């Protein structure tokens, strides 16, 4: 869907949402028992917000497991809920392409919109200074060399840091629980995420240095690569959005690059079709396509239906896929 079409759809939904809110007086997501009402855009942040607040707030997550945040457009009812919330939690940095106009409108109307990604030291694409966050960083970039990557949730260290930000904002809008209790909740959830990060390091420790090369369906694994010492050497779909298409020359160059590097797997996402990745694998030969939970948590029972489960599942899939690496 083009940016222009996203804008028209979002504006139309916003107008309809205003009408719904006016008819109901308070809007569909306002509680009457003193608890804050929270709307979260993605399933990943939704899982973490829901676990942080428990029963002490109402939480609506706009996306469902398996939906692509890049291509999502809200219904009129969802738009109305967002415009009636006490707090909206979004990823930001352009991830929610179909929600940009609506989020801007909510902010302009005085609704608190917390976009987390810009607060978590986002990677600037095309800048080599972030290349190894598992060790010492070379330094902050002097200026921006490209767009900021929105996929911050694929670095558990950043996500653990985000829990303090969330707890602080929840304390600010909630009158029922004291600030210290919110801080402790954030610390507990951050500790769980940090423990998962440590376990992921152990899972990936057996991948040889020469095999830490990633080919992805779209450019979503830069945070994972930087945190755990991998390198993204190519993407099927150019850029950080899933809406683009590769050119024939790009496709041919990637085939040659994969063959030369001896990469055994192409990593796709569970939220998107693997058609292009499968075509690339067929062209290269002797390469498998491995789906990762990059844009959404998994369905209940998948083992990836919480943030920590998603991160752990992805790490095992990467380690298993690269165990047949032939790079030297």
C-alpha distance (Angstrom), angle and dihedral (degrees) to the residues before:
residue distance angle dihedral
X1 . . .
X2 3.82 . .
X3 3.80 123.3 .
X4 3.83 89.7 -114.7
X5 3.78 91.9 54.0
X6 3.81 91.2 46.3
X7 3.81 88.6 53.2
X8 3.80 94.5 50.0
X9 3.81 92.2 46.9
X10 3.79 93.0 46.7
X11 3.80 93.2 49.0
X12 3.78 91.3 48.6
X13 3.80 91.9 49.8
X14 3.77 91.3 46.8
X15 3.80 91.6 53.2
X16 3.79 90.8 49.3
X17 3.79 90.7 46.2
X18 3.78 91.3 54.6
X19 3.77 89.1 53.1
X20 3.80 91.7 51.0
X21 3.79 91.9 48.5
X22 3.80 91.4 49.5
X23 3.81 91.3 51.2
X24 3.79 94.3 50.2
X25 3.79 95.4 41.9
X26 3.79 95.3 -139.1
X27 3.79 105.0 32.9
X28 3.80 127.8 -112.6
X29 3.79 99.7 -79.3
X30 3.80 102.5 49.5
X31 3.81 114.2 112.9
X32 3.79 123.8 -146.9
X33 3.80 99.2 -152.4
X34 3.80 98.7 72.6
X35 3.78 96.4 -99.3
X36 3.82 115.9 130.1
X37 3.79 118.6 -111.9
X38 3.80 115.5 -132.7
X39 3.79 130.0 -170.6
X40 3.81 117.6 -163.3
X41 3.78 123.3 -168.8
X42 3.83 106.0 -150.9
X43 3.79 133.2 41.3
X44 3.79 92.3 -124.2
X45 3.78 96.7 56.8
X46 3.80 87.6 35.2
X47 3.80 91.9 60.8
X48 3.79 91.7 50.7
X49 3.81 95.5 44.7
X50 3.81 92.3 47.8
X51 3.79 92.1 50.5
X52 3.79 91.5 46.2
X53 3.82 95.4 52.3
X54 3.81 100.1 34.1
X55 3.80 108.6 178.8
X56 3.79 94.0 -21.7
X57 3.81 95.6 90.9
X58 3.77 137.6 21.7
X59 3.80 112.6 -110.5
X60 3.79 127.0 -165.1
X61 3.80 117.9 -173.7
X62 3.80 111.5 -158.2
X63 3.80 98.6 -156.2
X64 3.78 124.7 59.0
X65 3.83 124.7 -140.2
X66 3.78 109.6 -75.6
X67 3.80 96.5 25.3
X68 3.80 119.5 126.0
X69 3.83 111.2 -122.8
X70 3.81 90.7 -154.4
X71 3.81 93.3 63.1
X72 3.81 101.7 31.9
X73 3.82 121.5 125.1
X74 3.82 119.6 -175.3
X75 3.77 126.3 -124.7
X76 3.80 119.6 -119.0
X77 3.81 90.1 -103.2
X78 3.81 91.4 51.9
X79 3.80 90.9 48.6
X80 3.79 89.9 52.1
X81 3.81 91.1 50.1
X82 3.77 91.0 51.3
X83 3.80 92.0 50.6
X84 3.82 90.8 51.3
X85 3.82 98.3 46.6
X86 3.79 126.9 114.0
X87 3.80 89.5 -142.1
X88 3.79 133.5 13.5
X89 3.81 116.5 -159.8
X90 3.79 114.2 -160.0
X91 3.77 135.6 165.1
X92 3.81 96.4 -131.7
X93 3.81 130.9 -175.7
X94 3.81 88.8 106.6
X95 3.81 96.1 -62.0
X96 3.80 94.2 126.3
X97 3.80 94.5 54.6
X98 3.80 94.4 171.5
X99 3.81 93.6 49.7
X100 3.79 101.8 49.8
X101 3.81 96.5 99.4
X102 3.80 92.4 43.6
X103 3.80 93.0 49.2
X104 3.80 89.9 49.3
X105 3.79 90.2 50.7
X106 3.79 92.5 49.2
X107 3.80 90.7 51.2
X108 3.80 92.2 48.1
X109 3.81 89.6 52.9
X110 3.78 92.2 55.5
X111 3.80 99.3 -99.9
X112 3.78 111.2 140.7
X113 3.79 109.1 -114.1
X114 3.79 113.8 -171.1
X115 3.81 111.3 -162.9
X116 3.79 104.9 -170.9
X117 3.80 104.8 -171.7
X118 3.84 96.2 67.3
X119 3.82 88.9 54.6
X120 3.81 95.4 53.7
X121 3.81 102.8 71.1
X122 3.82 94.4 -96.5
X123 3.77 120.9 -146.2
X124 3.79 115.2 -109.1
X125 3.79 107.6 -137.6
X126 3.76 113.6 -125.9
X127 3.81 91.7 28.0
X128 3.81 116.0 112.8
X129 3.81 94.5 -162.7
X130 3.82 91.8 90.9
X131 3.80 93.4 50.5
X132 3.81 97.7 117.9
X133 3.77 116.4 25.5
X134 3.79 90.9 158.7
X135 3.82 87.2 75.7
X136 3.77 135.4 13.4
X137 3.79 116.8 -23.9
X138 3.76 117.6 -131.9
X139 3.79 92.6 -133.7
X140 3.75 140.8 -80.2
X141 3.79 118.8 -62.4
X142 3.77 115.7 -100.5
X143 3.79 90.9 -137.8
X144 3.79 139.5 -6.3
X145 3.78 115.7 -76.4
X146 3.79 96.9 -179.3
X147 3.81 144.1 -15.5
X148 3.78 120.5 -45.0
X149 3.80 113.7 -105.7
X150 3.83 111.3 -118.8
X151 3.83 97.2 -159.0
X152 3.82 95.0 94.7
X153 3.81 94.4 138.5
X154 3.81 90.7 73.8
X155 3.81 88.0 74.0
X156 3.82 108.4 70.4
X157 3.79 92.0 -164.5
X158 3.79 90.6 62.3
X159 3.80 91.2 44.1
X160 3.81 91.3 52.1
X161 3.81 87.9 53.6
X162 3.81 89.6 50.8
X163 3.80 91.8 62.6
X164 3.80 91.3 72.1
X165 3.80 89.7 51.6
X166 3.79 91.5 50.0
X167 3.79 93.1 46.7
X168 3.80 91.3 50.9
X169 3.81 93.1 51.2
X170 3.80 92.3 46.2
X171 3.78 90.8 51.4
X172 3.80 88.8 52.5
X173 3.82 94.6 55.8
X174 3.83 99.1 35.9
X175 3.81 124.1 82.4
X176 3.80 98.4 178.2
X177 3.83 102.6 64.5
X178 3.79 125.1 48.1
X179 3.77 121.0 -114.6
X180 3.81 94.2 -112.6
X181 3.81 91.0 57.5
X182 3.80 90.7 54.0
X183 3.80 90.2 48.4
X184 3.80 90.8 52.4
X185 3.80 91.6 49.7
X186 3.78 90.0 52.5
X187 3.80 91.2 48.8
X188 3.81 92.3 50.3
X189 3.79 93.6 50.7
X190 3.81 91.1 44.3
X191 3.81 88.9 53.4
X192 3.81 90.6 53.6
X193 3.80 90.8 50.8
X194 3.81 92.0 46.6
X195 3.80 90.1 52.1
X196 3.80 88.8 52.7
X197 3.80 89.8 50.8
X198 3.81 89.9 54.2
X199 3.81 90.8 49.4
X200 3.81 90.9 49.6
X201 3.80 90.1 53.5
X202 3.80 88.5 55.3
X203 3.82 92.2 46.9
X204 3.79 92.0 52.4
X205 3.81 96.7 40.0
X206 3.79 92.3 92.1
X207 3.80 95.1 58.8
X208 3.84 106.3 103.7
X209 3.79 116.4 -120.8
X210 3.81 92.7 -117.1
X211 3.82 89.8 54.1
X212 3.80 97.1 53.1
X213 3.79 92.5 104.1
X214 3.80 121.7 125.2
X215 3.79 131.2 -160.4
X216 3.79 111.2 -171.6
X217 3.77 136.9 -169.8
X218 3.82 90.3 -125.3
X219 3.78 131.4 -2.1
X220 3.80 99.5 -82.4
X221 3.82 105.9 117.3
X222 3.80 102.7 67.3
X223 3.83 92.6 107.3
X224 3.79 91.9 47.9
X225 3.81 90.5 47.5
X226 3.79 94.2 47.9
X227 3.79 94.0 47.4
X228 3.81 97.5 46.6
X229 3.78 103.2 33.6
X230 3.81 102.3 -101.0
X231 3.80 131.1 131.4
X232 3.79 126.0 -136.7
X233 3.81 102.9 -141.1
X234 3.80 98.5 176.7
X235 3.80 147.5 -6.1
X236 3.79 129.7 -147.1
X237 3.82 93.8 -146.2
X238 3.80 111.5 42.9
X239 3.78 118.1 -123.6
X240 3.81 135.4 11.1
X241 3.82 95.5 -68.2
X242 3.80 124.8 79.2
X243 3.81 92.1 -140.4
X244 3.81 98.3 83.2
X245 3.83 129.1 87.7
X246 3.82 127.0 -142.0
X247 3.78 120.4 -118.1
X248 3.80 120.8 -121.9
X249 3.80 90.7 -109.6
X250 3.81 92.4 50.3
X251 3.80 89.9 49.5
X252 3.81 92.8 50.8
X253 3.80 92.3 47.0
X254 3.81 90.9 51.4
X255 3.82 91.3 50.8
X256 3.80 89.8 54.7
X257 3.79 92.2 45.6
X258 3.81 93.6 51.8
X259 3.79 92.3 48.6
X260 3.78 92.0 49.1
X261 3.80 93.8 47.7
X262 3.80 94.6 45.0
X263 3.80 92.0 -131.9
X264 3.83 110.1 174.7
X265 3.81 99.8 -161.3
X266 3.78 144.2 40.6
X267 3.79 113.0 -150.9
X268 3.79 115.5 -140.1
X269 3.80 131.1 175.1
X270 3.79 128.9 -106.6
X271 3.81 90.1 -133.7
X272 3.81 95.6 60.1
X273 3.78 139.6 55.4
X274 3.79 113.4 -93.0
X275 3.82 91.8 -149.0
X276 3.80 96.3 114.9
X277 3.79 93.4 40.4
X278 3.82 90.6 50.6
X279 3.81 90.5 49.4
X280 3.80 90.0 51.6
X281 3.80 91.8 48.3
X282 3.80 90.8 50.3
X283 3.79 90.6 50.9
X284 3.79 93.8 49.0
X285 3.79 96.0 41.0
X286 3.83 127.4 -146.4
X287 3.81 92.6 40.7
X288 3.80 125.2 119.1
X289 3.80 128.4 -147.2
X290 3.80 112.1 -130.3
X291 3.81 119.9 -167.4
X292 3.79 118.4 -141.8
X293 3.79 131.1 -170.4
X294 3.78 95.9 -114.0
X295 3.82 103.8 141.0
X296 3.79 103.6 27.1
X297 3.76 142.7 19.5
X298 3.78 115.1 -106.9
X299 3.77 131.1 -99.0
X300 3.82 117.5 -83.3
X301 3.78 109.7 -74.3
X302 3.81 94.1 22.7
X303 3.81 93.6 107.7
X304 3.80 87.3 -122.4
X305 3.80 97.0 74.3
X306 3.80 93.8 110.1
X307 3.78 127.5 51.4
X308 3.80 93.3 -109.9
X309 3.80 91.0 46.1
X310 3.79 91.0 50.4
X311 3.81 93.0 51.0
X312 3.80 93.0 46.3
X313 3.82 93.0 47.0
X314 3.79 91.1 51.0
X315 3.80 92.6 49.3
X316 3.80 92.6 52.2
X317 3.80 91.1 47.9
X318 3.81 92.1 51.4
X319 3.80 93.0 46.6
X320 3.80 92.4 48.1
X321 3.82 94.1 46.0
X322 3.79 94.2 50.2
X323 3.80 94.2 46.7
X324 3.83 88.3 90.1
X325 3.79 93.2 51.8
X326 3.80 114.7 141.3
X327 3.80 97.6 -169.7
X328 3.79 115.6 131.5
